[in-house]
Amino acid sequence: MTETWTLILGLAAATFAVRLSGCLLGRRLPDHGPWARGLQALPGCLILSLVTYLLMQGGPQEWAAGAAALTVALLTRSLPLTMAAGIAAICLNRAYF
């Protein structure tokens, strides 16, 4: 067997193991209480920390895109639209400025 097939099979096994462990561990997580609230807030906190880090490292283009995304977020309260606006704004800023 070639190295490529070994790599493909190894990555497939690792992917399956991660998904299986998520299913098995997911059943043990609490449905209510402080742990459940913390786990529900975790994705938003991770996105916010990544965006904050990128804004602190960025320049005017990133700040303008962040302002556009914030405006869309406040107007629509829609995460997909906010993300699309931020991505579009940074792409346009980098392409034309």
Backbone as CSV, one residue per row, in Angstrom:
resi,resn,N_x,N_y,N_z,CA_x,CA_y,CA_z,C_x,C_y,C_z
1,MET,0.845,-1.177,0.000,0.000,0.000,0.000,0.890,1.239,0.000
2,THR,0.498,2.241,-0.763,1.325,3.443,-0.882,1.133,4.357,0.328
3,GLU,2.010,5.301,0.438,1.919,6.264,1.535,0.627,7.072,1.452
4,THR,0.197,7.380,0.255,-1.021,8.177,0.086,-2.224,7.455,0.662
5,TRP,-2.374,6.173,0.336,-3.521,5.411,0.844,-3.442,5.223,2.350
6,THR,-2.235,5.055,2.872,-2.075,4.947,4.319,-2.525,6.237,4.997
7,LEU,-2.132,7.362,4.416,-2.532,8.658,4.955,-4.048,8.837,4.878
8,ILE,-4.642,8.493,3.750,-6.088,8.635,3.584,-6.839,7.771,4.597
9,LEU,-6.428,6.531,4.759,-7.092,5.643,5.718,-6.896,6.117,7.152
10,GLY,-5.708,6.615,7.466,-5.455,7.135,8.811,-6.310,8.355,9.116
11,LEU,-6.419,9.269,8.160,-7.249,10.452,8.362,-8.726,10.086,8.442
12,ALA,-9.154,9.110,7.656,-10.551,8.663,7.729,-10.845,8.057,9.098
13,ALA,-9.929,7.244,9.617,-10.122,6.647,10.942,-10.143,7.719,12.022
14,ALA,-9.270,8.714,11.910,-9.248,9.794,12.897,-10.541,10.607,12.843
15,THR,-11.034,10.899,11.654,-12.286,11.635,11.514,-13.441,10.857,12.121
16,PHE,-13.490,9.572,11.839,-14.550,8.734,12.402,-14.462,8.702,13.925
17,ALA,-13.252,8.599,14.461,-13.072,8.547,15.917,-13.528,9.854,16.573
18,VAL,-13.210,10.980,15.950,-13.621,12.267,16.509,-15.141,12.385,16.498
19,ARG,-15.770,12.003,15.407,-17.235,12.093,15.330,-17.903,11.118,16.289
20,LEU,-17.381,9.918,16.395,-17.955,8.941,17.306,-17.813,9.397,18.752
21,SER,-16.657,9.918,19.103,-16.476,10.389,20.478,-17.395,11.572,20.772
22,GLY,-17.638,12.432,19.775,-18.573,13.535,19.971,-19.981,13.044,20.247
23,CYS,-20.393,11.998,19.532,-21.730,11.430,19.763,-21.809,10.778,21.141
24,LEU,-20.784,10.055,21.508,-20.797,9.360,22.797,-20.711,10.335,23.966
25,LEU,-19.864,11.351,23.841,-19.731,12.329,24.920,-20.902,13.294,24.964
26,GLY,-21.510,13.562,23.809,-22.630,14.483,23.757,-23.815,14.026,24.583
27,ARG,-23.977,12.730,24.718,-25.079,12.197,25.515,-24.865,12.435,27.003
28,ARG,-23.642,12.605,27.408,-23.337,12.789,28.825,-23.357,14.251,29.266
29,LEU,-23.438,15.174,28.313,-23.446,16.591,28.660,-24.794,16.974,29.257
30,PRO,-24.796,17.887,30.212,-26.062,18.286,30.847,-26.946,19.094,29.901
31,ASP,-28.263,18.951,30.071,-29.220,19.692,29.262,-29.580,21.039,29.872
32,HIS,-29.356,21.210,31.160,-29.686,22.451,31.832,-28.681,22.682,32.959
33,GLY,-28.704,23.891,33.493,-27.774,24.232,34.558,-26.629,25.087,34.052
34,PRO,-25.696,25.418,34.934,-24.606,26.322,34.564,-23.676,25.755,33.493
35,TRP,-23.409,24.454,33.532,-22.542,23.853,32.515,-23.178,23.938,31.138
36,ALA,-24.473,23.672,31.055,-25.179,23.745,29.772,-25.160,25.167,29.230
37,ARG,-25.391,26.158,30.088,-25.366,27.554,29.650,-23.972,27.943,29.163
38,GLY,-22.951,27.489,29.868,-21.584,27.786,29.457,-21.237,27.158,28.115
39,LEU,-21.665,25.932,27.912,-21.383,25.262,26.646,-22.163,25.892,25.497
40,GLN,-23.358,26.402,25.772,-24.128,27.073,24.727,-23.490,28.406,24.339
41,ALA,-22.846,29.069,25.269,-22.216,30.356,24.994,-20.829,30.209,24.369
42,LEU,-20.252,29.032,24.415,-18.879,28.827,23.970,-18.636,29.185,22.509
43,PRO,-19.461,28.776,21.542,-19.161,29.143,20.149,-19.114,30.651,19.923
44,GLY,-20.052,31.376,20.507,-20.038,32.827,20.362,-18.802,33.455,20.977
45,CYS,-18.393,32.948,22.118,-17.189,33.473,22.779,-15.942,33.216,21.939
46,LEU,-15.870,32.050,21.317,-14.715,31.741,20.472,-14.665,32.645,19.253
47,ILE,-15.804,32.869,18.611,-15.839,33.751,17.446,-15.455,35.166,17.853
48,LEU,-15.995,35.639,18.969,-15.692,36.987,19.438,-14.205,37.142,19.751
49,SER,-13.609,36.141,20.363,-12.181,36.248,20.687,-11.326,36.247,19.422
50,LEU,-11.695,35.463,18.417,-10.937,35.460,17.160,-11.071,36.793,16.425
51,VAL,-12.281,37.322,16.375,-12.499,38.607,15.703,-11.756,39.721,16.430
52,THR,-11.808,39.729,17.739,-11.104,40.755,18.519,-9.604,40.691,18.275
53,TYR,-9.048,39.500,18.272,-7.609,39.338,18.023,-7.250,39.862,16.634
54,LEU,-8.053,39.515,15.623,-7.763,39.964,14.266,-7.903,41.476,14.134
55,LEU,-8.880,42.062,14.827,-9.015,43.521,14.778,-7.831,44.211,15.445
56,MET,-7.348,43.654,16.535,-6.206,44.258,17.233,-4.937,44.168,16.377
57,GLN,-4.821,43.125,15.576,-3.642,42.960,14.722,-3.790,43.693,13.393
58,GLY,-5.020,44.045,13.023,-5.288,44.628,11.713,-5.162,46.129,11.680
59,GLY,-5.396,46.632,10.489,-5.325,48.067,10.271,-6.685,48.636,9.918
60,PRO,-6.687,49.752,9.216,-7.945,50.422,8.870,-8.895,49.560,8.036
61,GLN,-8.358,48.726,7.171,-9.223,47.864,6.357,-10.005,46.890,7.229
62,GLU,-9.337,46.288,8.193,-10.001,45.349,9.082,-11.018,46.053,9.978
63,TRP,-10.666,47.258,10.428,-11.593,48.009,11.277,-12.842,48.422,10.496
64,ALA,-12.672,48.796,9.227,-13.822,49.156,8.392,-14.718,47.937,8.165
65,ALA,-14.107,46.793,7.926,-14.897,45.573,7.746,-15.601,45.197,9.044
66,GLY,-14.937,45.378,10.168,-15.567,45.111,11.460,-16.745,46.043,11.717
67,ALA,-16.602,47.306,11.328,-17.701,48.254,11.493,-18.882,47.879,10.603
68,ALA,-18.598,47.442,9.381,-19.672,47.011,8.481,-20.391,45.790,9.051
69,ALA,-19.623,44.838,9.556,-20.228,43.628,10.139,-21.045,43.983,11.384
70,LEU,-20.534,44.874,12.211,-21.269,45.288,13.406,-22.583,45.979,13.036
71,THR,-22.548,46.812,12.015,-23.769,47.487,11.561,-24.807,46.480,11.093
72,VAL,-24.379,45.514,10.293,-25.308,44.478,9.818,-25.824,43.656,10.992
73,ALA,-24.972,43.351,11.949,-25.396,42.568,13.117,-26.463,43.299,13.916
74,LEU,-26.272,44.595,14.114,-27.241,45.372,14.885,-28.569,45.549,14.141
75,LEU,-28.497,45.641,12.818,-29.714,45.841,12.032,-30.507,44.558,11.800
76,THR,-29.802,43.450,11.602,-30.492,42.214,11.203,-30.571,41.161,12.297
77,ARG,-29.648,41.193,13.256,-29.557,40.146,14.285,-29.409,38.756,13.666
78,SER,-28.708,38.688,12.540,-28.522,37.434,11.825,-27.027,37.137,11.717
79,LEU,-26.606,36.020,12.292,-25.195,35.651,12.242,-24.713,35.379,10.819
80,PRO,-25.437,34.621,9.998,-24.959,34.396,8.629,-24.810,35.694,7.818
81,LEU,-25.774,36.608,7.956,-25.660,37.876,7.237,-24.497,38.716,7.756
82,THR,-24.289,38.682,9.059,-23.168,39.420,9.645,-21.841,38.887,9.140
83,MET,-21.710,37.568,9.135,-20.464,36.969,8.648,-20.258,37.267,7.166
84,ALA,-21.325,37.178,6.371,-21.216,37.472,4.941,-20.827,38.933,4.713
85,ALA,-21.412,39.840,5.484,-21.074,41.259,5.337,-19.621,41.518,5.709
86,GLY,-19.149,40.908,6.780,-17.758,41.091,7.180,-16.783,40.539,6.155
87,ILE,-17.088,39.365,5.633,-16.209,38.759,4.622,-16.209,39.597,3.353
88,ALA,-17.398,40.023,2.911,-17.487,40.849,1.707,-16.749,42.171,1.904
89,ALA,-16.906,42.784,3.060,-16.265,44.068,3.317,-14.743,43.945,3.312
90,ILE,-14.207,42.918,3.939,-12.752,42.785,3.958,-12.212,42.433,2.580
91,CYS,-12.944,41.624,1.829,-12.521,41.293,0.466,-12.503,42.534,-0.423
92,LEU,-13.575,43.331,-0.338,-13.639,44.555,-1.143,-12.579,45.563,-0.717
93,ASN,-12.374,45.708,0.579,-11.349,46.629,1.068,-9.959,46.227,0.590
94,ARG,-9.658,44.953,0.670,-8.317,44.495,0.257,-8.142,44.539,-1.250
95,ALA,-9.229,44.384,-1.991,-9.120,44.383,-3.442,-8.979,45.807,-4.015
96,TYR,-9.632,46.775,-3.373,-9.682,48.107,-3.962,-8.895,49.179,-3.191
97,PHE,-8.394,48.864,-2.018,-7.663,49.875,-1.253,-6.305,49.403,-0.841
